[in-house]
Amino acid sequence: MKISFLASHGGSAAKQIISAIRGNELAAEVGIVITNNHDSDIYRWCQENTVNVCHISGRTHPNEDDKDKAILKVLTDTGTDLVVLSGYMKKIGPLALKEYSNRMLNIHPSLLPRYGGKGFYGDKVHAAVIESGDAQSGATVQFINEEYDEGPMICQKVVDVELGETVASLKRKVQAIEGELYIDAIQNIVSDAD
């Protein structure tokens, strides 16, 4: 199974998954990393670690339909079987969504369905968890669809929210489990495909 990635900034989950593949911990191949940010850490990291990477954004493709077609073409030309979003901050176009229906994964930094949907991302999620007084948070891996954070869930992992927790400390806890959770979810998908 060939796995490609969409990332906007650091791409920490993509880095962990690629490392797991290269270390033979995950029976898959690396396809390509597509980023909408040419100056991102993930773009530089890919170049330094001989990972195929390309930049597709509103700068390269001002028309949303053209951008959707370009992303789909890169994914299919690479022979991508599964697409993993790693902090990708843009909405996926309808052509790519349709072609990769139930083959495009996202990880969300909460226990969905709590704190999901439009406007809930990154630190905003962690702030909402703390503000609500929840005793637990975590991360959810899901297949994506046309609606933000409403695709079928694959797996979740829980972290405790401590007294005096800050957005920064909760973010660190959740990010610390995301790579392993993503790898577990992909491993299950790869096993089911065999």
Stockholm file with secondary structure:
# STOCKHOLM 1.0

chainA/1-194         MKISFLASHGGSAAKQIISAIRGNELAAEVGIVITNNHDSDIYRWCQENTVNVCHISGRTHPNEDDKDKAILKVLTDTGTDLVVLSGYMKKIGPLALKEYSNRMLNIHPSLLPRYGGKGFYGDKVHAAVIESGDAQSGATVQFINEEYDEGPMICQKVVDVELGETVASLKRKVQAIEGELYIDAIQNIVSDAD
#=GR chainA/1-194 SS CEEEEEESSCCHHHHHHHHHHHTTSSCCEEEEEEESCTTSHHHHHHHHTTCCEEECSTTTCCSHHHHHHHHHHHHHHTTCSEEEEESCCSCCCHHHHHHTTTSEEEEESSSTTTTCSTTCCTHHHHHHHHHHTCSEEEEEEEECCSSTTCSCEEEEEEEECCTTCCHHHHHHHHHHHHHHHHHHHHHHHHHHHC
#=GC SS_cons         CEEEEEESSCCHHHHHHHHHHHTTSSCCEEEEEEESCTTSHHHHHHHHTTCCEEECSTTTCCSHHHHHHHHHHHHHHTTCSEEEEESCCSCCCHHHHHHTTTSEEEEESSSTTTTCSTTCCTHHHHHHHHHHTCSEEEEEEEECCSSTTCSCEEEEEEEECCTTCCHHHHHHHHHHHHHHHHHHHHHHHHHHHC
//
